[in-house]
Amino acid sequence: MPTAVIIGGGAAGFFAAITCAEANPGHSVIILEATGEVLAKVRISGGGRCNVTHDCLEPKTLVGNYPRGTRELLGPFSRFGPRQVIAWFEGRGVELKVEEDGRMFPTTDRSQTIIDCLTSAAEAAGVEVRTQTVVKALTQVDGRWQIDTATDSITADTVLLASGSGKSGHRLAEALGHTVVQAVPSLFTFTIPEPWIRELSGLSVDPVHLMLLDLAEELTTTGPLLCTHWGFSGPAALRASAWGARLLATVNYRCRVRVDWLAGASAADWCAGMRKNHGAKLPKNSPPAAIPRRLWDALLLRAGVVDGVGWAQLTKEQMDALAGQLNACTVAMTGKSTFKDEFVTAGGVARDEVTWRTMESRKAPGLFIAGECLDVDAITGGFNFQNAWTSGWLAGNAMAERLGAVE
Ligand SMILES: Cc1cc2nc3c(=O)[nH]c(=O)nc-3n(C[C@H](O)[C@H](O)[C@H](O)COP(=O)(O)OP(=O)(O)OC[C@H]3O[C@@H](n4cnc5c(N)ncnc54)[C@H](O)[C@@H]3O)c2cc1C
């Protein structure tokens, strides 16, 4: 019987298997999962709630959330994007809800709902799932695929590599002539061992411009910035960690970080206005509207502005120093730490080695690659799963077509 084998029982593997089996019933579709538990990452995702996708229905806007994959994902998202994912789950009785920031979760707030949906859809479509089955080798023999596990050898007409970001799947891809872009962490927070930032722990400013200095390319992000007891977190820092993942790895996560707390508004003009119109007021009592009190106190201290002196009495040096602290507050990053256990890696099979209409390999025709196994990753917000659903769906359909052709 024509057979499709899927290596990896994660989000991409399940979505591909279900799509393939539903599109072309009556064939053998087998998922081989290395561990004893399928969909393990779905279970722990989104703090146990599974952030399935994001309420961003315009493919051109959506791709802006993928530091690696921006160009390649535009076509795939136009064919099967968040709109189709929402409908897919709704059609199977799973309602999704949108949170204020656009993240989408099952209304049950339980990742188990997604797991149950995927496992029952797979079962209904006749997908066979074999756990504790590590694929050790993958070779093409006379136009068919031989898949070797520790105990078995399976022959298939088409294979999907959906092994996630682990080394084991990347080795299989390399053995077939693929280039694997070295993995580096993405989505992390910044370690900034400055006591004054630690004292601001819990304070957030929205928006700021955050700029990474000392890198081969300058990188700026905009958004809310959160001060923590170890440094910077919040969307502006996380976005910078994702877009700067490779650049930051090359400097071992040590560089200067510049914050414009006014997000582009000129601090020099604002300070000059205060001096002219409110010269008798004390700077301490007249912060810019966007700056929280605690942060303002810290910036005044760093600028050497002493208490009890009015705006009109500030020296030029103090005015310049204060404008500098507001528009270009520079601190040293000395390392990184994990964001809410959500470790995403940048790296994987080179993006130009698959055809993005079908996810078929350009190096090994008949082999498909989907999900995090590829050099694709996104910022936090449900975008990483969206990539898994989309690429899994495209691969599943193409594999179903391939099975039809060998009948
Ligand atoms: C803690 C955490 C929380 C997250 N939360 C979210 C979230 O809420 N929203 C979001 O969009 N993203 C989230 N992510 C990212 C998301 O989980 C991944 O992008 C997604 O799981 C990738 O799916 P995948 O199918 O490509 O890979 P995976 O889910 O990693 O699945 C790959 C599977 O392949 C198996 N495998 C590997 N090698 C072999 C082999 N040789 N033989 C057989 N099987 C093999 C693995 O055991 C694994 O089960 C989170 C990640 C983490 C770590």
The ligand as an ORCA input file, in Angstrom:
! r2SCAN-3c Opt
* xyz 0 1
  C       7.954     25.952     26.738
  C       7.544     26.310     25.332
  C       6.362     26.990     25.137
  C       5.969     27.351     23.844
  N       4.785     28.002     23.691
  C       4.402     28.347     22.437
  C       3.123     28.947     22.218
  O       2.311     29.104     23.137
  N       2.803     29.327     20.936
  C       3.659     29.100     19.883
  O       3.313     29.469     18.745
  N       4.835     28.486     20.054
  C       5.223     28.084     21.293
  N       6.402     27.433     21.448
  C       7.159     27.029     20.238
  C       6.454     25.761     19.623
  O       6.270     24.810     20.651
  C       7.276     25.156     18.480
  O       7.507     26.149     17.500
  C       6.514     23.995     17.845
  O       6.278     22.984     18.801
  C       7.291     23.397     16.672
  O       6.563     22.289     16.187
  P       7.311     21.112     15.413
  O       6.275     20.087     15.131
  O       8.083     21.660     14.287
  O       8.380     20.536     16.445
  P       8.168     19.822     17.840
  O       6.908     20.240     18.484
  O       9.431     20.002     18.580
  O       7.999     18.279     17.456
  C       9.048     17.507     16.920
  C       8.891     16.069     17.364
  O       9.823     15.254     16.666
  C      10.331     14.271     17.533
  N      11.615     13.812     16.975
  C      12.782     14.483     16.886
  N      13.729     13.729     16.286
  C      13.145     12.553     15.988
  C      13.602     11.349     15.372
  N      14.856     11.199     14.927
  N      12.730     10.318     15.225
  C      11.453     10.429     15.649
  N      10.962     11.541     16.237
  C      11.797     12.591     16.400
  C      10.448     15.025     18.850
  O      10.502     14.115     19.933
  C       9.188     15.869     18.841
  O       8.089     15.228     19.443
  C       6.806     27.052     22.740
  C       8.007     26.359     22.942
  C       8.376     25.976     24.212
  C       9.660     25.203     24.400
*
